[in-house]
Amino acid sequence: MKRKNSNIIFFDLGDTLIYRERSHKDFDKELIKKITGKDTDIIDNILTVMSNQDRGVYSFWIDNDRCRTIQEEEKYNKGFFVKVFNRLGCQDRLDIFIHERNLQVRYKLFSGTLRYLKLLKESNFNLGVATNGRPSRHIVLKQLGIYDYFCPSLVFISDEIGLTKPDKKFYLYIENKLGDLSGATLCDDEDTNLSTAVENGWIGVKIDHNKLGFSVLDKLID
């Protein structure tokens, strides 16, 4: 018997559909060096010191109440880099850095991401996003060409709602918006996120790219 809401599949993003080969700090360090010409060790030291004071820049679950929109996120990040560039003595290069940083594509798709999103859409699944992260996740999805695979009403990003996985309130928030989601599926790489979803009556599917990867979804596809 087909379960209620079995046509709804939510995906986590980082390490499930997409990944980064380097940390955001490493990307920033490289870009700052390119723009200012400053020594890498000096840049690294300043970023380390400043990010220990403003921990939310590289630890996205911190200060999520202050980054509910992309505009708030951009303001938050710029405030941090104003301090960094002041310490570097390169205030006149800040706007160039911010512009180039916003254009960078820092994430990549796993090899099967596009194929399986297409297959699931063709099999009449309604696809959504349930992920931790900043509002700029929207930009990442557009940069990687997968934004249109997801129903806008099914996209939930932690900082936009002020709640993070695996907190049960994250899932309850989604259900308060959409109604009972018993039988809906969450695809995630983190066991703790999946456990809480299952406690709420969802189906948990672990995407482990070191093992079966997306092939665990084959049983869902006609």
Phi and psi restraints in degrees (value plus and minus 20) as a CYANA .aco file:
   2 LYS   PHI     -92.2   -52.2
   2 LYS   PSI     110.7   150.7
   3 ARG   PHI     -99.5   -59.5
   3 ARG   PSI     128.4   168.4
   4 LYS   PHI     -77.4   -37.4
   4 LYS   PSI     119.1   159.1
   5 ASN   PHI      45.6    85.6
   5 ASN   PSI      -4.7    35.3
   6 SER   PHI     -89.5   -49.5
   6 SER   PSI     -27.8    12.2
   7 ASN   PHI    -112.6   -72.6
   7 ASN   PSI     -15.1    24.9
   8 ILE   PHI    -126.5   -86.5
   8 ILE   PSI     104.4   144.4
   9 ILE   PHI    -147.0  -107.0
   9 ILE   PSI     101.4   141.4
  10 PHE   PHI    -118.1   -78.1
  10 PHE   PSI     121.6   161.6
  11 PHE   PHI    -137.5   -97.5
  11 PHE   PSI     116.6   156.6
  12 ASP   PHI     -90.5   -50.5
  12 ASP   PSI     143.4   183.4
  13 LEU   PHI    -124.8   -84.8
  13 LEU   PSI     -92.8   -52.8
  14 GLY   PHI     -79.5   -39.5
  14 GLY   PSI     103.8   143.8
  15 ASP   PHI      48.8    88.8
  15 ASP   PSI     -11.5    28.5
  16 THR   PHI    -133.9   -93.9
  16 THR   PSI     -81.6   -41.6
  17 LEU   PHI    -120.4   -80.4
  17 LEU   PSI     -50.9   -10.9
  18 ILE   PHI    -154.0  -114.0
  18 ILE   PSI     145.0   185.0
  19 TYR   PHI    -173.5  -133.5
  19 TYR   PSI     141.8   181.8
  20 ARG   PHI    -136.3   -96.3
  20 ARG   PSI     122.0   162.0
  21 GLU   PHI    -106.2   -66.2
  21 GLU   PSI     -38.6     1.4
  22 ARG   PHI    -157.8  -117.8
  22 ARG   PSI     143.1   183.1
  23 SER   PHI     -94.9   -54.9
  23 SER   PSI     139.8   179.8
  24 HIS   PHI     -81.2   -41.2
  24 HIS   PSI     -55.6   -15.6
  25 LYS   PHI     -82.1   -42.1
  25 LYS   PSI     -61.7   -21.7
  26 ASP   PHI     -86.3   -46.3
  26 ASP   PSI     -59.7   -19.7
  27 PHE   PHI     -80.2   -40.2
  27 PHE   PSI     -65.6   -25.6
  28 ASP   PHI     -84.8   -44.8
  28 ASP   PSI     -61.8   -21.8
  29 LYS   PHI     -79.4   -39.4
  29 LYS   PSI     -65.5   -25.5
  30 GLU   PHI     -84.1   -44.1
  30 GLU   PSI     -62.6   -22.6
  31 LEU   PHI     -89.6   -49.6
  31 LEU   PSI     -59.7   -19.7
  32 ILE   PHI     -83.0   -43.0
  32 ILE   PSI     -61.5   -21.5
  33 LYS   PHI     -81.9   -41.9
  33 LYS   PSI     -63.1   -23.1
  34 LYS   PHI     -80.7   -40.7
  34 LYS   PSI     -60.0   -20.0
  35 ILE   PHI    -104.4   -64.4
  35 ILE   PSI     -54.4   -14.4
  36 THR   PHI    -123.8   -83.8
  36 THR   PSI     -44.1    -4.1
  37 GLY   PHI      56.8    96.8
  37 GLY   PSI     -12.4    27.6
  38 LYS   PHI     -92.3   -52.3
  38 LYS   PSI     137.6   177.6
  39 ASP   PHI     -83.9   -43.9
  39 ASP   PSI     118.3   158.3
  40 THR   PHI     -79.2   -39.2
  40 THR   PSI     -60.8   -20.8
  41 ASP   PHI     -85.2   -45.2
  41 ASP   PSI     -57.1   -17.1
  42 ILE   PHI     -85.4   -45.4
  42 ILE   PSI     -65.3   -25.3
  43 ILE   PHI     -81.4   -41.4
  43 ILE   PSI     -65.5   -25.5
  44 ASP   PHI     -80.5   -40.5
  44 ASP   PSI     -63.1   -23.1
  45 ASN   PHI     -83.4   -43.4
  45 ASN   PSI     -63.5   -23.5
  46 ILE   PHI     -86.6   -46.6
  46 ILE   PSI     -63.1   -23.1
  47 LEU   PHI     -82.0   -42.0
  47 LEU   PSI     -59.7   -19.7
  48 THR   PHI     -84.7   -44.7
  48 THR   PSI     -68.4   -28.4
  49 VAL   PHI     -82.8   -42.8
  49 VAL   PSI     -67.3   -27.3
  50 MET   PHI     -89.8   -49.8
  50 MET   PSI     -56.1   -16.1
  51 SER   PHI     -94.7   -54.7
  51 SER   PSI     -39.9     0.1
  52 ASN   PHI     -91.9   -51.9
  52 ASN   PSI     -45.5    -5.5
  53 GLN   PHI    -106.5   -66.5
  53 GLN   PSI     -61.1   -21.1
  54 ASP   PHI    -132.5   -92.5
  54 ASP   PSI      55.7    95.7
  55 ARG   PHI     -89.8   -49.8
  55 ARG   PSI     -38.9     1.1
  56 GLY   PHI     -90.2   -50.2
  56 GLY   PSI     -34.6     5.4
  57 VAL   PHI     -86.9   -46.9
  57 VAL   PSI     -60.8   -20.8
  58 TYR   PHI    -132.1   -92.1
  58 TYR   PSI     -24.0    16.0
  59 SER   PHI    -140.7  -100.7
  59 SER   PSI      73.8   113.8
  60 PHE   PHI     -90.3   -50.3
  60 PHE   PSI     -35.8     4.2
  61 TRP   PHI    -100.4   -60.4
  61 TRP   PSI     -26.9    13.1
  62 ILE   PHI    -113.2   -73.2
  62 ILE   PSI     118.1   158.1
  63 ASP   PHI      44.2    84.2
  63 ASP   PSI       8.8    48.8
  64 ASN   PHI     -88.8   -48.8
  64 ASN   PSI     -39.5     0.5
  65 ASP   PHI     -90.0   -50.0
  65 ASP   PSI     -35.3     4.7
  66 ARG   PHI    -117.7   -77.7
  66 ARG   PSI     -19.1    20.9
  67 CYS   PHI    -152.1  -112.1
  67 CYS   PSI      34.6    74.6
  68 ARG   PHI     -97.4   -57.4
  68 ARG   PSI     -40.6    -0.6
  69 THR   PHI    -150.5  -110.5
  69 THR   PSI     144.7   184.7
  70 ILE   PHI     -81.4   -41.4
  70 ILE   PSI     -57.6   -17.6
  71 GLN   PHI     -83.6   -43.6
  71 GLN   PSI     -62.0   -22.0
  72 GLU   PHI     -86.4   -46.4
  72 GLU   PSI     -58.2   -18.2
  73 GLU   PHI     -83.4   -43.4
  73 GLU   PSI     -64.4   -24.4
  74 GLU   PHI     -82.9   -42.9
  74 GLU   PSI     -60.4   -20.4
  75 LYS   PHI     -85.2   -45.2
  75 LYS   PSI     -61.9   -21.9
  76 TYR   PHI     -81.8   -41.8
  76 TYR   PSI     -68.1   -28.1
  77 ASN   PHI     -86.2   -46.2
  77 ASN   PSI     -61.1   -21.1
  78 LYS   PHI     -83.3   -43.3
  78 LYS   PSI     -58.1   -18.1
  79 GLY   PHI     -78.9   -38.9
  79 GLY   PSI     -58.0   -18.0
  80 PHE   PHI     -87.1   -47.1
  80 PHE   PSI     -67.3   -27.3
  81 PHE   PHI     -94.6   -54.6
  81 PHE   PSI     -41.3    -1.3
  82 VAL   PHI     -78.6   -38.6
  82 VAL   PSI     -64.8   -24.8
  83 LYS   PHI     -85.6   -45.6
  83 LYS   PSI     -61.8   -21.8
  84 VAL   PHI     -82.1   -42.1
  84 VAL   PSI     -67.8   -27.8
  85 PHE   PHI     -91.9   -51.9
  85 PHE   PSI     -47.9    -7.9
  86 ASN   PHI     -84.4   -44.4
  86 ASN   PSI     -63.1   -23.1
  87 ARG   PHI     -84.5   -44.5
  87 ARG   PSI     -53.7   -13.7
  88 LEU   PHI     -98.8   -58.8
  88 LEU   PSI     -36.0     4.0
  89 GLY   PHI      53.1    93.1
  89 GLY   PSI       9.6    49.6
  90 CYS   PHI    -147.2  -107.2
  90 CYS   PSI      23.8    63.8
  91 GLN   PHI     -77.1   -37.1
  91 GLN   PSI     -51.3   -11.3
  92 ASP   PHI     -91.8   -51.8
  92 ASP   PSI     -30.4     9.6
  93 ARG   PHI    -120.9   -80.9
  93 ARG   PSI     -21.4    18.6
  94 LEU   PHI     -81.6   -41.6
  94 LEU   PSI     -68.8   -28.8
  95 ASP   PHI     -82.9   -42.9
  95 ASP   PSI     -55.7   -15.7
  96 ILE   PHI     -84.1   -44.1
  96 ILE   PSI     -63.7   -23.7
  97 PHE   PHI     -80.8   -40.8
  97 PHE   PSI     -68.5   -28.5
  98 ILE   PHI     -79.7   -39.7
  98 ILE   PSI     -63.2   -23.2
  99 HIS   PHI     -81.6   -41.6
  99 HIS   PSI     -68.7   -28.7
 100 GLU   PHI     -89.1   -49.1
 100 GLU   PSI     -55.0   -15.0
 101 ARG   PHI     -82.3   -42.3
 101 ARG   PSI     -61.4   -21.4
 102 ASN   PHI     -86.4   -46.4
 102 ASN   PSI     -42.9    -2.9
 103 LEU   PHI    -109.9   -69.9
 103 LEU   PSI     -34.5     5.5
 104 GLN   PHI     -85.4   -45.4
 104 GLN   PSI     121.2   161.2
 105 VAL   PHI    -124.1   -84.1
 105 VAL   PSI      85.1   125.1
 106 ARG   PHI    -120.0   -80.0
 106 ARG   PSI     -32.7     7.3
 107 TYR   PHI    -130.1   -90.1
 107 TYR   PSI     139.1   179.1
 108 LYS   PHI    -150.8  -110.8
 108 LYS   PSI     137.8   177.8
 109 LEU   PHI    -105.8   -65.8
 109 LEU   PSI     122.2   162.2
 110 PHE   PHI     -84.4   -44.4
 110 PHE   PSI     135.9   175.9
 111 SER   PHI     -78.0   -38.0
 111 SER   PSI     -50.5   -10.5
 112 GLY   PHI    -118.9   -78.9
 112 GLY   PSI     -19.7    20.3
 113 THR   PHI     -76.9   -36.9
 113 THR   PSI     -75.8   -35.8
 114 LEU   PHI     -83.0   -43.0
 114 LEU   PSI     -62.4   -22.4
 115 ARG   PHI     -80.5   -40.5
 115 ARG   PSI     -65.6   -25.6
 116 TYR   PHI     -95.2   -55.2
 116 TYR   PSI     -52.9   -12.9
 117 LEU   PHI     -82.9   -42.9
 117 LEU   PSI     -61.3   -21.3
 118 LYS   PHI     -83.4   -43.4
 118 LYS   PSI     -66.0   -26.0
 119 LEU   PHI     -81.8   -41.8
 119 LEU   PSI     -61.6   -21.6
 120 LEU   PHI     -88.0   -48.0
 120 LEU   PSI     -60.4   -20.4
 121 LYS   PHI     -84.2   -44.2
 121 LYS   PSI     -61.7   -21.7
 122 GLU   PHI     -86.1   -46.1
 122 GLU   PSI     -42.5    -2.5
 123 SER   PHI    -112.4   -72.4
 123 SER   PSI      -6.5    33.5
 124 ASN   PHI      48.8    88.8
 124 ASN   PSI      10.4    50.4
 125 PHE   PHI    -105.2   -65.2
 125 PHE   PSI     125.4   165.4
 126 ASN   PHI    -113.5   -73.5
 126 ASN   PSI      97.3   137.3
 127 LEU   PHI    -120.7   -80.7
 127 LEU   PSI     119.0   159.0
 128 GLY   PHI    -155.2  -115.2
 128 GLY   PSI     158.2   198.2
 129 VAL   PHI    -145.4  -105.4
 129 VAL   PSI     111.5   151.5
 130 ALA   PHI    -154.2  -114.2
 130 ALA   PSI      75.4   115.4
 131 THR   PHI    -160.0  -120.0
 131 THR   PSI     133.7   173.7
 132 ASN   PHI    -103.9   -63.9
 132 ASN   PSI     128.4   168.4
 133 GLY   PHI     124.4   164.4
 133 GLY   PSI     157.4   197.4
 134 ARG   PHI    -101.9   -61.9
 134 ARG   PSI     145.1   185.1
 135 PRO   PHI     -78.4   -38.4
 135 PRO   PSI     -43.1    -3.1
 136 SER   PHI     -85.6   -45.6
 136 SER   PSI     -23.6    16.4
 137 ARG   PHI     -76.7   -36.7
 137 ARG   PSI     -52.6   -12.6
 138 HIS   PHI     -78.7   -38.7
 138 HIS   PSI     -63.8   -23.8
 139 ILE   PHI     -85.2   -45.2
 139 ILE   PSI     -61.5   -21.5
 140 VAL   PHI     -79.6   -39.6
 140 VAL   PSI     -65.0   -25.0
 141 LEU   PHI     -80.9   -40.9
 141 LEU   PSI     -59.0   -19.0
 142 LYS   PHI     -90.2   -50.2
 142 LYS   PSI     -61.8   -21.8
 143 GLN   PHI     -78.6   -38.6
 143 GLN   PSI     -57.0   -17.0
 144 LEU   PHI    -110.4   -70.4
 144 LEU   PSI     -20.5    19.5
 145 GLY   PHI      56.7    96.7
 145 GLY   PSI       3.0    43.0
 146 ILE   PHI    -140.0  -100.0
 146 ILE   PSI     -14.9    25.1
 147 TYR   PHI     -77.7   -37.7
 147 TYR   PSI     -61.4   -21.4
 148 ASP   PHI     -95.7   -55.7
 148 ASP   PSI     -25.2    14.8
 149 TYR   PHI     -96.6   -56.6
 149 TYR   PSI     -35.8     4.2
 150 PHE   PHI    -126.8   -86.8
 150 PHE   PSI     120.9   160.9
 151 CYS   PHI     -91.9   -51.9
 151 CYS   PSI     105.5   145.5
 152 PRO   PHI     -73.8   -33.8
 152 PRO   PSI     -54.9   -14.9
 153 SER   PHI     -95.0   -55.0
 153 SER   PSI     -26.9    13.1
 154 LEU   PHI    -131.1   -91.1
 154 LEU   PSI      -2.3    37.7
 155 VAL   PHI    -124.2   -84.2
 155 VAL   PSI      98.0   138.0
 156 PHE   PHI    -149.9  -109.9
 156 PHE   PSI      97.9   137.9
 157 ILE   PHI    -138.2   -98.2
 157 ILE   PSI     111.6   151.6
 158 SER   PHI     -72.1   -32.1
 158 SER   PSI     -67.2   -27.2
 159 ASP   PHI     -89.3   -49.3
 159 ASP   PSI     -46.5    -6.5
 160 GLU   PHI     -91.2   -51.2
 160 GLU   PSI     -47.0    -7.0
 161 ILE   PHI    -128.5   -88.5
 161 ILE   PSI     -26.9    13.1
 162 GLY   PHI      55.2    95.2
 162 GLY   PSI      -0.1    39.9
 163 LEU   PHI    -157.1  -117.1
 163 LEU   PSI     129.2   169.2
 164 THR   PHI    -146.6  -106.6
 164 THR   PSI     128.9   168.9
 165 LYS   PHI     -89.4   -49.4
 165 LYS   PSI     126.2   166.2
 166 PRO   PHI    -114.1   -74.1
 166 PRO   PSI      -2.6    37.4
 167 ASP   PHI     -74.9   -34.9
 167 ASP   PSI     110.4   150.4
 168 LYS   PHI     -78.1   -38.1
 168 LYS   PSI     -49.4    -9.4
 169 LYS   PHI     -83.4   -43.4
 169 LYS   PSI     -47.2    -7.2
 170 PHE   PHI     -80.1   -40.1
 170 PHE   PSI     -66.8   -26.8
 171 TYR   PHI     -92.5   -52.5
 171 TYR   PSI     -56.9   -16.9
 172 LEU   PHI     -85.5   -45.5
 172 LEU   PSI     -55.1   -15.1
 173 TYR   PHI     -79.7   -39.7
 173 TYR   PSI     -65.9   -25.9
 174 ILE   PHI     -82.1   -42.1
 174 ILE   PSI     -62.1   -22.1
 175 GLU   PHI     -88.2   -48.2
 175 GLU   PSI     -53.3   -13.3
 176 ASN   PHI     -85.3   -45.3
 176 ASN   PSI     -49.9    -9.9
 177 LYS   PHI    -100.9   -60.9
 177 LYS   PSI     -56.5   -16.5
 178 LEU   PHI    -131.2   -91.2
 178 LEU   PSI     -33.9     6.1
 179 GLY   PHI      75.8   115.8
 179 GLY   PSI    -193.6  -153.6
 180 ASP   PHI     -76.9   -36.9
 180 ASP   PSI     107.2   147.2
 181 LEU   PHI    -136.4   -96.4
 181 LEU   PSI       3.3    43.3
 182 SER   PHI     -76.5   -36.5
 182 SER   PSI     108.9   148.9
 183 GLY   PHI      74.5   114.5
 183 GLY   PSI     -31.4     8.6
 184 ALA   PHI     -90.8   -50.8
 184 ALA   PSI     137.9   177.9
 185 THR   PHI    -132.1   -92.1
 185 THR   PSI     118.7   158.7
 186 LEU   PHI    -134.2   -94.2
 186 LEU   PSI     104.5   144.5
 187 CYS   PHI    -122.8   -82.8
 187 CYS   PSI     102.0   142.0
 188 ASP   PHI    -171.8  -131.8
 188 ASP   PSI     137.3   177.3
 189 ASP   PHI    -116.0   -76.0
 189 ASP   PSI     -27.2    12.8
 190 GLU   PHI    -125.3   -85.3
 190 GLU   PSI     104.8   144.8
 191 ASP   PHI     -80.5   -40.5
 191 ASP   PSI     -59.8   -19.8
 192 THR   PHI     -84.8   -44.8
 192 THR   PSI     -57.7   -17.7
 193 ASN   PHI     -84.5   -44.5
 193 ASN   PSI     -60.5   -20.5
 194 LEU   PHI     -89.3   -49.3
 194 LEU   PSI     -58.6   -18.6
 195 SER   PHI     -81.1   -41.1
 195 SER   PSI     -64.0   -24.0
 196 THR   PHI     -86.5   -46.5
 196 THR   PSI     -58.4   -18.4
 197 ALA   PHI     -81.7   -41.7
 197 ALA   PSI     -63.9   -23.9
 198 VAL   PHI     -83.6   -43.6
 198 VAL   PSI     -58.4   -18.4
 199 GLU   PHI     -80.1   -40.1
 199 GLU   PSI     -47.9    -7.9
 200 ASN   PHI    -109.0   -69.0
 200 ASN   PSI     -15.2    24.8
 201 GLY   PHI      73.3   113.3
 201 GLY   PSI     -15.4    24.6
 202 TRP   PHI    -101.9   -61.9
 202 TRP   PSI     149.7   189.7
 203 ILE   PHI    -121.6   -81.6
 203 ILE   PSI     110.4   150.4
 204 GLY   PHI    -122.7   -82.7
 204 GLY   PSI     109.3   149.3
 205 VAL   PHI    -144.7  -104.7
 205 VAL   PSI      96.8   136.8
 206 LYS   PHI    -104.1   -64.1
 206 LYS   PSI     108.4   148.4
 207 ILE   PHI    -122.9   -82.9
 207 ILE   PSI      83.8   123.8
 208 ASP   PHI    -134.5   -94.5
 208 ASP   PSI      86.3   126.3
 209 HIS   PHI     -95.4   -55.4
 209 HIS   PSI     -24.5    15.5
 210 ASN   PHI    -111.3   -71.3
 210 ASN   PSI     -25.0    15.0
 211 LYS   PHI    -145.4  -105.4
 211 LYS   PSI    -126.6   -86.6
 212 LEU   PHI    -107.1   -67.1
 212 LEU   PSI     -36.3     3.7
 213 GLY   PHI      39.1    79.1
 213 GLY   PSI    -158.1  -118.1
 214 PHE   PHI     -95.0   -55.0
 214 PHE   PSI     -30.4     9.6
 215 SER   PHI     -82.5   -42.5
 215 SER   PSI     -37.6     2.4
 216 VAL   PHI     -86.0   -46.0
 216 VAL   PSI     -34.3     5.7
 217 LEU   PHI    -108.2   -68.2
 217 LEU   PSI     -26.9    13.1
 218 ASP   PHI     -77.8   -37.8
 218 ASP   PSI     -54.7   -14.7
 219 LYS   PHI     -87.8   -47.8
 219 LYS   PSI     -37.1     2.9
 220 LEU   PHI    -108.1   -68.1
 220 LEU   PSI     -38.2     1.8
 221 ILE   PHI    -114.8   -74.8
 221 ILE   PSI     110.8   150.8
